[in-house]
């Protein structure tokens, strides 16, 4: 009588039945995977689901794949976003402040596009966008501060108004908000402006004969015996030899054009979209802030006919709400210019997450 000695994995009188297969095995024989019959030694193999693998000694898919430790991390690396491993999966944390995205990809958020990035608007300070942040430029002449806040302190109180360190600085606002007169001390001569503005003079007996004042009256101080000049209208300088041009220091901001006027005054011709005596402010022709649960936004404004020829103006509406609320904006009428969006466009920003939407036709 013959008898079959079965190899490992096979049973039965004729060794023709598997000891374990996809049918006779338990429902979770492959764990997080699919069982596929095989003619091999154990009679099956497991095809693992995404995020799972086997231990090597057991074909069952019971070992979690740590995607966060792979050579190519799935989350953003610039900027760095934390990857959190989960059973069979993973998730990316939020993009850091100053960026927008889903954590897998993060893009820089240009903070300067919204309210000048928090930099001063009056006086205007340039906002400089950087990766993940922004910087404010310096306050203009006559102001102190960090660029976010600028406080007027007088032009002569900052770097002596541009005068030589030995000179006396006198602010003359009747000429312009930035005009100063620099006067060298006794024993020195020159324009008084800048590092080389005052040069020591050789010792001599003060005299007004001949008159050193080109366009003025010569005076000798009874205290210091120094010669000074009382300039006629329209002239300035230690020797009254400089025409008093109110536009010489370019007092207009943001590319404005200075136009001299009578009595040594001036006016500024501003570029489109800028207003103010010195062209220091952007034109804001419409817009408001809403903080109630309902409201109506109307555009164009009632005086649109008087402003429609402007090439550069903005209308900004701010809707304030809590983070858990959903804001719905319905347009009863929506009409914009054809693309490209160079003149008429609509843009929406959501803070603090930086979501944006824009449209033109």
C-alpha positions in Angstrom: 0.0 0.0 0.0 1.5 3.3 -1.1 1.4 6.6 0.9 2.1 10.2 -0.2 4.5 12.3 1.9 3.2 15.9 1.3 5.4 18.9 1.0 4.9 22.0 3.2 1.6 23.7 2.4 -0.2 20.7 0.9 -2.5 18.1 2.5 -4.7 15.2 1.5 -4.2 11.5 0.4 -2.8 12.7 -2.9 -1.3 16.0 -1.6 -3.6 18.0 -3.9 -5.2 20.4 -1.4 -3.7 23.6 0.1 -3.3 23.7 3.8 -4.2 27.5 3.7 -5.8 29.4 0.8 -7.9 32.5 0.1 -11.1 30.4 0.6 -10.3 28.4 3.6 -8.3 31.2 5.4 -9.9 33.7 7.7 -11.5 36.9 6.4 -8.6 39.0 7.5 -5.9 36.7 6.2 -4.3 39.6 4.3 -5.1 42.3 6.8 -5.2 45.6 4.8 -4.8 43.9 1.5 -6.4 41.6 -1.1 -5.7 37.8 -1.1 -4.7 36.3 -4.5 -4.5 32.4 -4.9 -1.0 31.1 -5.9 0.6 27.7 -6.6 3.5 28.5 -4.4 4.5 27.1 -1.1 1.8 28.8 1.1 -0.9 28.9 -1.6 -1.6 32.6 -1.7 -0.1 36.1 -1.7 -1.3 39.5 -0.5 -1.6 42.7 -2.5 -1.4 45.5 0.1 -3.6 48.6 0.1 -1.9 52.0 -0.3 -0.2 53.0 3.0 0.3 49.4 4.2 3.0 46.7 3.7 4.0 43.2 5.1 6.5 42.4 7.7 8.5 40.1 5.4 8.0 37.0 7.6 4.2 37.1 7.2 2.5 38.0 3.9 -0.4 39.8 5.7 -0.5 43.6 5.2 -0.4 44.7 8.8 2.6 47.1 8.9 1.8 50.8 8.4 3.9 52.7 5.9 5.3 55.9 7.4 5.0 58.3 4.4 6.6 61.1 6.5 10.0 59.3 6.7 10.3 58.6 2.9 13.1 60.2 0.9 10.6 62.5 -0.8 8.4 64.0 2.0 4.8 64.5 0.7 4.3 67.8 2.4 5.8 71.2 1.5 9.5 71.6 2.2 9.7 75.3 1.3 8.3 76.5 3.5 8.6 73.4 5.8 5.2 72.0 6.7 4.9 69.2 9.4 3.8 65.8 8.1 1.7 63.6 10.5 1.7 59.9 9.9 -1.7 58.1 10.2 -2.6 54.4 10.0 -2.5 53.7 6.3 -2.2 57.4 5.4 -0.8 60.8 6.4 -1.8 64.4 6.6 0.0 67.8 6.2 -0.4 70.6 8.7 -1.5 74.1 7.6 0.9 76.4 5.7 2.7 78.8 8.0 1.6 82.5 8.3 2.5 84.5 5.2 1.7 81.6 2.9 -1.4 80.2 1.3 -2.0 76.6 0.2 -3.2 73.2 1.5 0.1 72.1 3.2 1.1 69.9 0.3 2.0 73.0 -1.6 2.4 76.5 -0.2 2.7 79.8 -2.1 3.9 83.1 -0.8 1.1 85.5 0.2 1.7 89.1 -0.9 0.7 91.0 2.2 1.4 94.3 0.5 -1.7 93.9 -1.8 -4.1 94.4 1.2 -4.1 97.7 3.0 -0.4 98.4 2.0 0.6 95.4 4.2 0.0 97.3 7.4 2.6 100.0 6.5 1.7 103.6 7.0 -0.7 105.2 4.5 -0.5 108.7 5.8 2.3 109.5 5.3 2.7 106.8 2.7 5.4 104.2 3.3 6.4 101.6 0.8 5.5 98.0 1.6 8.1 95.5 0.5 6.9 91.9 0.1 9.3 89.1 1.2 8.8 85.3 1.3 6.3 84.6 4.1 6.3 88.1 5.4 6.8 91.8 4.4 8.9 94.8 5.4 7.9 98.5 5.7 10.3 101.1 4.2 11.6 104.1 6.2 9.3 107.0 7.2 9.7 110.0 5.0 11.6 113.2 5.9 10.3 114.9 9.0 8.8 111.7 10.4 10.0 109.1 13.0 8.7 105.6 13.3 9.1 102.0 12.2 7.3 102.4 8.9 4.1 101.0 10.2 3.5 104.1 12.3 5.2 107.4 11.4 4.9 110.5 13.7 5.8 114.0 12.5 8.6 115.4 14.6 9.9 118.2 12.5 12.4 118.0 9.7 15.2 119.7 11.6 15.0 117.1 14.4 16.1 114.3 12.0 19.7 114.4 10.7 19.6 118.2 11.2 17.3 118.5 8.2 20.1 117.6 5.8 22.2 120.6 7.0 25.8 120.4 8.0 26.3 119.2 11.6 27.7 122.7 12.5 24.9 124.6 10.7 21.6 125.9 12.2 18.5 124.3 10.6 15.4 126.4 10.3 12.2 124.8 8.9 10.2 127.2 6.7 6.8 125.6 6.1 5.4 128.6 4.4 7.6 127.7 1.4 7.0 123.9 1.6 6.6 121.2 4.2 10.1 120.0 3.4 12.0 123.2 2.9 14.7 124.1 5.4 17.3 126.9 5.6 20.9 126.0 6.7 23.1 128.7 8.2 26.8 128.1 9.1 28.0 129.4 12.4 30.4 132.3 12.9 33.9 131.6 11.4 32.4 129.3 8.8 31.1 129.9 5.3 29.2 127.9 2.7 25.7 126.7 1.8 25.3 124.9 5.1 23.9 121.8 3.3 25.5 118.4 3.6 28.9 117.3 5.1 30.8 119.9 3.1 28.3 122.7 3.6 30.3 124.7 6.2 34.1 125.4 5.7 36.2 127.3 8.3 37.1 130.8 7.0 40.4 132.5 7.5 40.6 135.2 10.3 40.0 138.7 9.0 38.4 141.9 10.2 34.6 141.7 9.5 33.6 144.2 6.9 30.5 144.9 4.8 32.5 146.8 2.3 32.3 145.5 -0.3 28.9 143.9 0.4 29.4 140.1 0.3 25.6 139.6 0.1 24.8 139.1 -3.6 21.1 139.8 -3.1 20.7 141.1 0.4 21.8 143.4 3.2 25.1 142.8 5.0 25.0 142.8 8.8 27.8 142.6 11.5 26.9 140.9 14.8 27.7 143.1 17.9 28.4 139.9 19.9 30.4 137.6 17.5 31.5 140.2 15.0 30.4 137.8 12.3 29.1 139.0 9.0 25.5 137.8 8.1 23.2 138.5 5.2 19.6 139.5 5.3 18.4 138.2 2.0 15.9 139.9 -0.3 12.7 138.0 -1.3 13.4 135.2 -3.7 16.9 134.4 -2.5 18.5 132.3 0.2 21.9 131.0 1.3 24.6 132.4 3.5 25.5 135.0 0.8 21.9 135.3 -0.6 23.3 133.9 -3.8 20.8 131.1 -4.3 17.4 131.5 -5.9 14.7 130.5 -3.6 13.1 127.7 -5.7 10.4 125.8 -3.7 10.7 122.9 -6.1 14.4 122.5 -5.7 14.0 119.7 -3.1 11.2 118.0 -5.0 8.6 118.1 -2.2 6.0 116.1 -4.2 5.7 112.4 -3.3 5.1 109.3 -5.4 6.3 110.8 -8.7 4.2 114.0 -8.5 5.4 117.1 -10.4 6.2 120.3 -8.5 4.9 123.5 -10.1 6.3 126.8 -8.7 3.8 129.6 -7.9 4.1 133.2 -6.9 5.3 134.2 -3.4 7.6 131.2 -3.4 4.8 128.6 -3.1 4.2 125.5 -5.1 1.5 122.9 -6.1 1.9 119.3 -6.9 0.4 117.6 -10.0 -0.3 114.0 -8.9 -0.2 110.9 -11.0 -3.7 109.3 -11.6 -5.0 107.6 -8.5 -3.1 109.8 -6.0 -4.4 112.8 -4.0 -3.2 115.2 -1.3 -1.2 118.4 -1.2 2.0 116.3 -1.7 0.4 113.4 -3.6 0.8 111.3 -0.5 -2.5 109.4 -0.5 -4.2 106.9 -2.8 -7.6 108.0 -4.1 -10.4 106.1 -2.3 -13.6 107.0 -4.1 -16.0 104.4 -2.6 -16.3 101.5 -0.2 -17.2 100.9 3.4 -17.1 98.4 6.3 -19.9 95.9 7.1 -20.1 94.1 10.5 -23.9 93.3 10.6 -25.4 90.0 9.4 -26.8 91.5 6.2 -26.0 94.4 4.0 -25.9 95.8 0.5 -22.9 96.8 -1.6 -23.6 99.1 -4.4 -21.2 99.9 -7.3 -20.8 102.2 -9.2 -21.3 105.0 -6.6 -23.7 107.9 -7.1 -21.0 110.2 -8.3 -19.5 107.7 -10.7 -19.9 110.1 -13.7 -17.4 112.5 -12.1 -14.8 109.8 -11.5 -15.3 107.3 -14.3 -12.5 109.0 -16.4 -9.9 108.2 -13.7 -7.4 105.6 -14.7 -6.5 104.4 -11.3 -8.9 104.3 -8.3 -10.0 101.6 -5.9 -13.3 100.7 -4.1 -12.8 98.5 -1.1 -15.5 96.9 1.0 -14.6 95.1 4.2 -17.0 92.5 5.6 -16.2 91.6 9.2 -17.5 88.3 10.7 -16.4 85.5 13.0 -14.3 82.6 11.7 -17.1 80.0 12.0 -19.6 82.0 9.8 -20.0 81.6 6.1 -20.2 84.8 4.1 -22.4 84.7 1.0 -22.2 87.5 -1.6 -24.9 87.5 -4.3 -24.6 89.7 -7.4 -27.9 90.9 -8.8 -25.9 92.4 -11.7 -22.3 91.8 -12.7 -20.7 93.6 -15.6 -16.9 93.9 -16.0 -14.6 94.8 -18.9 -13.2 92.1 -21.2 -9.8 90.5 -20.3 -7.0 91.3 -19.8 -8.0 92.8 -16.5 -6.1 96.1 -16.8 -9.0 98.6 -16.0 -12.0 96.9 -14.4 -11.6 93.8 -12.1 -13.0 92.2 -9.0 -10.8 90.6 -6.3 -11.8 89.0 -3.0 -9.5 88.2 -0.1 -10.3 86.1 3.0 -8.3 86.7 6.1 -6.5 85.3 8.0 -6.2 82.3 5.7 -5.4 84.3 2.5 -8.0 82.6 0.2 -8.5 84.7 -2.9 -10.8 84.9 -5.9 -10.7 87.3 -8.9 -12.7 87.9 -11.9 -12.9 89.8 -15.2 -14.7 89.0 -18.4 
